[in-house]
């Protein structure tokens, strides 16, 4: 579930159609929506209000795909954890291909650099399903890297480091997407995956990236620099802890962005 401090929302409510659904983990379903409305756009990191016919409660879910996917194919993706919240229940139990819904973009948590902006490094800190908006930012960063490689122009992004913690490897979402990007941009994108309650053996492919145990402030502190922006999304205690630690380490407040969910 998403909340945002600013609660700023677009006015546009756009019709959307479910055109894909898959299990991302035992408890998370990944939805692909076709949004034909040309006025619908979003920035990497933002969320949508999710309107379902016959369900009075509005969902709030972060977009996990990149803005480029919307530009090219008019698609967005959401990954929704199973809970008793009516919109989440509908997605897990009743949603079918071609189900018609509606979406409206909101949120102050995003990464949307313009071509002339100063180069920045990114540190992305995710807990559980808090990975959703950070995957969108990671995918957008990769699009910016490709654009610069192909055209020799566009935003000059620095390095990107993802710290991502979940209970176990089956709850680490988007593993393939993340490792594909690390392999595509070994000089630019790196990840450190943490599992806190792993009971099964970790696969050989994942092992080099996995640390058993919680993410520590020291790991984050090693990445502090004047050029680095920090994006944090996860359970409120984790978000509070790392944003406070960064402030204590004299990272300017405007370089620390966070989104809380519950």
ROVOZA-99594 format. One record per residue (C-alpha): x, y, z; residue in three letters. Coordinates in pm, whole numbers, padded with zeros to 5 digits, always signed. Layout:
ROVOZA-99594
XYZala;...
end
This chain:
ROVOZA-99594
+00000+00000+00000unk;+00126+00348-00076unk;+00104+00673+00105unk;+00264+00996+00006unk;+00349+01297+00216unk;+00241+01547-00045unk;-00062+01358-00177unk;-00035+01555-00498unk;-00245+01396-00769unk;-00302+01454-01137unk;-00657+01542-01232unk;-00668+01288-01515unk;-00846+00961-01439unk;-00768+00726-01728unk;-00942+00406-01827unk;-00709+00104-01831unk;-00740-00260-01928unk;-00562-00557-01768unk;-00352-00718-02043unk;-00122-00937-01835unk;-00103-01095-01490unk;+00164-01319-01337unk;+00281-01432-00995unk;+00595-01235-00908unk;+00633-01420-00575unk;+00412-01647-00361unk;+00236-01337-00224unk;+00273-01077-00501unk;+00091-01052-00834unk;+00234-00847-01118unk;-00024-00672-01338unk;+00027-00518-01678unk;-00223-00248-01774unk;-00287-00089-02112unk;-00359+00284-02071unk;-00467+00419-02409unk;-00522+00778-02285unk;-00245+00994-02437unk;-00281+01244-02148unk;-00173+00978-01898unk;+00195+01005-01801unk;+00404+00948-01489unk;+00752+00998-01348unk;+00962+00704-01229unk;+00875+00643-00863unk;+00515+00766-00869unk;+00203+00568-00776unk;-00152+00538-00904unk;-00492+00554-00744unk;-00649+00232-00872unk;-01026+00234-00934unk;-01214-00095-00970unk;-01578-00121-01089unk;-01796-00246-00804unk;-01525-00193-00538unk;-01580+00130-00346unk;-01233+00138-00186unk;-00961+00298-00401unk;-00625+00119-00415unk;-00290+00299-00407unk;-00009+00111-00580unk;+00336+00217-00700unk;+00416+00174-01067unk;+00709-00067-01105unk;+00768-00024-01481unk;+00962+00252-01655unk;+00810+00563-01817unk;+00964+00436-02144unk;+00732+00132-02148unk;+00434+00368-02133unk;+00578+00591-02408unk;+00646+00299-02639unk;+00364+00054-02565unk;+00109+00251-02355unk;+00165-00004-02074unk;+00230+00029-01702unk;+00302-00247-01450unk;+00202-00282-01085unk;+00308-00551-00836unk;+00053-00598-00560unk;+00098-00794-00238unk;-00188-01013-00114unk;-00368-00844+00179unk;-00728-00810+00297unk;-00745-00461+00149unk;-01038-00484-00101unk;-00842-00365-00410unk;-00558-00611-00337unk;-00810-00893-00282unk;-00977-00810-00614unk;-00642-00817-00796unk;-00551-01157-00647unk;-00893-01325-00662unk;-01114-01167-00928unk;-00902-00979-01178unk;-00891-01140-01524unk;-00742-01047-01859unk;-00942-00761-02014unk;-01079-00648-01674unk;-01146-00274-01703unk;-01019-00040-01432unk;-00911+00325-01408unk;-00594+00492-01282unk;-00479+00837-01168unk;-00115+00928-01101unk;+00010+01089-00781unk;+00310+01123-00553unk;+00608+01344-00475unk;+00856+01053-00475unk;+01020+01039-00818unk;+01340+01067-01020unk;+01297+01277-01332unk;+01626+01445-01426unk;+01640+01680-01722unk;+01924+01651-01979unk;+02115+01957-01848unk;+02088+01865-01477unk;+02405+01795-01276unk;+02518+01433-01280unk;+02409+01238-00970unk;+02474+00896-00823unk;+02170+00711-00689unk;+02143+00491-00382unk;+01811+00305-00375unk;+01711+00143-00043unk;+01414-00097-00056unk;+01238-00317+00197unk;+00982-00578+00087unk;+00728-00448-00167unk;+00893-00105-00126unk;+01100-00222-00425unk;+00815-00123-00661unk;+00887+00250-00712unk;+01262+00186-00689unk;+01248-00069-00971unk;+01079+00198-01183unk;+01364+00439-01097unk;+01624+00166-01171unk;+01464+00087-01509unk;+01443+00459-01591unk;+01812+00497-01500unk;+01897+00212-01740unk;+01694+00386-02014unk;+01895+00705-01952unk;+02221+00507-01974unk;+02114+00348-02305unk;+02006+00683-02446unk;+02341+00837-02361unk;+02531+00540-02508unk;+02324+00551-02831unk;+02300+00926-02887unk;+02596+01061-02693unk;+02356+01313-02537unk;+02088+01324-02267unk;+02120+01314-01890unk;+02461+01200-01763unk;+02375+00971-01472unk;+02644+00852-01230unk;+02644+00513-01056unk;+02335+00340-00919unk;+02346+00111-00614unk;+02040-00084-00503unk;+02014-00216-00147unk;+01714-00445-00117unk;+01602-00642+00186unk;+01328-00906+00217unk;+01251-01206+00438unk;+01384-01462+00192unk;+01484-01502-00170unk;+01133-01598-00283unk;+01012-01260-00151unk;+01287-01068-00332unk;+01082-00940-00625unk;+01210-00869-00976unk;+01535-01064-00923unk;+01577-01134-01293unk;+01509-00773-01396unk;+01759-00645-01139unk;+02040-00890-01223unk;+01990-00836-01598unk;+02054-00464-01544unk;+02359-00531-01323unk;+02498-00754-01601unk;+02413-00506-01877unk;+02579-00212-01696unk;+02850-00363-01472unk;+03034-00030-01444unk;+02722+00165-01349unk;+02463-00053-01171unk;+02528-00268-00864unk;+02300-00441-00614unk;+02324-00579-00263unk;+02037-00812-00173unk;+01966-00892+00191unk;+01756-01176+00335unk;+01660-01172+00703unk;+01481-01507+00750unk;+01620-01743+00486unk;+01554-02111+00560unk;+01628-02274+00222unk;+01952-02292+00026unk;+02032-01987-00187unk;+02074-02057-00559unk;+02422-02031-00711unk;+02308-01753-00949unk;+02187-01535-00661unk;+02455-01617-00406unk;+02715-01355-00508unk;+02459-01077-00452unk;+02306-01201-00125unk;+02392-01110+00231unk;+02213-01292+00512unk;+02104-01048+00783unk;+01974-00696+00796unk;+02099-00407+00591unk;+02330-00194+00809unk;+02384+00178+00826unk;+02757+00128+00758unk;+02686-00020+00414unk;+02479+00286+00330unk;+02726+00530+00487unk;+03002+00405+00256unk;+02805+00548-00039unk;+02757+00902+00091unk;+02892+01179-00130unk;+02787+01529-00236unk;+02674+01391-00573unk;+02451+01116-00433unk;+02072+01112-00405unk;+01906+00860-00171unk;+01566+00707-00238unk;+01415+00494+00040unk;+01093+00292+00031unk;+00991+00020+00274unk;+00817-00038+00606unk;+00798+00289+00807unk;+01050+00183+01080unk;+01311+00103+00814unk;+01243+00424+00621unk;+01262+00633+00941unk;+01584+00462+01050unk;+01779+00515+00728unk;+01652+00868+00659unk;+01752+00966+01014unk;+02096+00801+00982unk;+02159+00988+00655unk;+02059+01319+00813unk;+02291+01246+01106unk;+02568+01187+00850unk;+02501+01539+00714unk;+02336+01437+00388unk;+02127+01740+00284unk;+01753+01682+00334unk;+01684+01758-00031unk;+01908+01461-00126unk;+01695+01218+00079unk;+01362+01111-00073unk;+01138+00859+00094unk;+00799+00697+00052unk;+00630+00507+00337unk;+00388+00222+00292unk;+00216-00005+00536unk;
end
